[in-house]
Amino acid sequence: MKIINKAEIVDLLEQEKSLSGPLGFRHSNGLLKKGMNKKINEIAGFSEQILKMIRKFGKKKEIVFLECSCGKSYLSFVLSYIFERESNTIPYFFGVDTNRGLIQKCEETRDVMGYNNMVFNHGRTIDFSADRKIDMVIALHACNTATDEAIAKGIKVGAKYIMVVPCCQGQLRSQIKNHHPLTSVTQFGLLRSKFADILTDALRSQFLMGNGYYVELLEIVPPKLTPKNILISARKIKNTSKRNLEEYYQLNNIFKTNFSLQEYFCEQPLNDDRACAC
Ligand SMILES: C[S@@+](CC[C@H](N)C(=O)[O-])C[C@H]1O[C@@H](n2cnc3c(N)ncnc32)[C@H](O)[C@@H]1O
């Protein structure tokens, strides 16, 4: 695969009308829409990390993606385009979103581009089921707890890779006002908000580690372009027998949150000895 870095993918999106046209990145006169610059950079930065992961660890010829909260599925279309042009790997894409209109739009774009390796589903990520084994779960800016649904779905289907760039994170802000040792930080609304974002991503990362994933956090674009630039990149590791959710519980016990990611596992035992608390 030749195209690997972010700058090359940005170039591709800016130069290749057969890709950026159907994705709606151009005006009817063919000029690139200025307002798409941020989205193009986010897609390029995220795709770069996905391609790196596959190049380094993906041994399979066929790789099945699930894009959660796919919206117009920009990410899947760009990846499909790159794989078709540059790689021997055969990708297959599922997309899921709660917005029926956007799912219809994805189907139209797929037909325009002539891709028969894509299926789109209307519904919640957590309710999605596929007739193929999912290798990689991806989600770009899945709102609030929709990112947790993507992580939960990835763990439940045993995806080898789970890569998510979270969006707004509202769930913990109101939960960490008091009753923990860092109230002198969280008493200030602005700091509480930033701290809630950090705590949310830390809990997500610990939860993934406790479920047998090696986790790295990276920035896909500079923070001045968007503060929603953190990628949680998780790769399933083979020997998971000694891993458990102790660190996740330790962190969560300090702040005593009701963290939604954990709740998606209440119907089955977690990778831990203790019973589910809900
Ligand atoms: C900010 S948009 C991001 C769309 C796309 N990933 C992108 O980056 O352009 C968030 C999307 O999440 C979808 N969504 C929200 N909650 C969802 C859920 N529980 N399951 C699936 N999709 C969801 C919305 O319909 C919306 O399309």
PDBQT file of the ligand as one rigid body, heavy atoms in Angstrom, charges set to zero:
ROOT
HETATM    1  C1  LIG A 301     -21.255  14.061  14.732  1.00  0.00    +0.000 C 
HETATM    2  S1  LIG A 301     -21.994  12.896  13.681  1.00  0.00    +0.000 S 
HETATM    3  C2  LIG A 301     -20.557  12.097  13.008  1.00  0.00    +0.000 C 
HETATM    4  C3  LIG A 301     -20.850  11.426  11.689  1.00  0.00    +0.000 C 
HETATM    5  C4  LIG A 301     -19.626  10.842  10.974  1.00  0.00    +0.000 C 
HETATM    6  N1  LIG A 301     -18.998   9.795  11.750  1.00  0.00    +0.000 N 
HETATM    7  C5  LIG A 301     -18.661  11.927  10.624  1.00  0.00    +0.000 C 
HETATM    8  O1  LIG A 301     -17.591  12.030  11.247  1.00  0.00    +0.000 OA
HETATM    9  O2  LIG A 301     -18.936  12.690   9.698  1.00  0.00    +0.000 OA
HETATM   10  C6  LIG A 301     -22.634  11.697  14.825  1.00  0.00    +0.000 C 
HETATM   11  C7  LIG A 301     -23.532  10.639  14.193  1.00  0.00    +0.000 C 
HETATM   12  O3  LIG A 301     -23.863   9.699  15.205  1.00  0.00    +0.000 OA
HETATM   13  C8  LIG A 301     -25.152   9.188  14.932  1.00  0.00    +0.000 C 
HETATM   14  N2  LIG A 301     -25.600   8.519  16.177  1.00  0.00    +0.000 N 
HETATM   15  C9  LIG A 301     -25.895   9.075  17.395  1.00  0.00    +0.000 A 
HETATM   16  N3  LIG A 301     -26.170   8.130  18.305  1.00  0.00    +0.000 NA
HETATM   17  C10 LIG A 301     -26.024   6.933  17.677  1.00  0.00    +0.000 A 
HETATM   18  C11 LIG A 301     -26.134   5.567  18.105  1.00  0.00    +0.000 A 
HETATM   19  N4  LIG A 301     -26.469   5.261  19.362  1.00  0.00    +0.000 N 
HETATM   20  N5  LIG A 301     -25.903   4.587  17.206  1.00  0.00    +0.000 NA
HETATM   21  C12 LIG A 301     -25.578   4.887  15.909  1.00  0.00    +0.000 A 
HETATM   22  N6  LIG A 301     -25.455   6.170  15.455  1.00  0.00    +0.000 NA
HETATM   23  C13 LIG A 301     -25.667   7.174  16.327  1.00  0.00    +0.000 A 
HETATM   24  C14 LIG A 301     -25.919  10.427  14.501  1.00  0.00    +0.000 C 
HETATM   25  O4  LIG A 301     -27.078  10.113  13.767  1.00  0.00    +0.000 OA
HETATM   26  C15 LIG A 301     -24.842  11.146  13.646  1.00  0.00    +0.000 C 
HETATM   27  O5  LIG A 301     -24.946  10.784  12.291  1.00  0.00    +0.000 OA
ENDROOT
TORSDOF 0
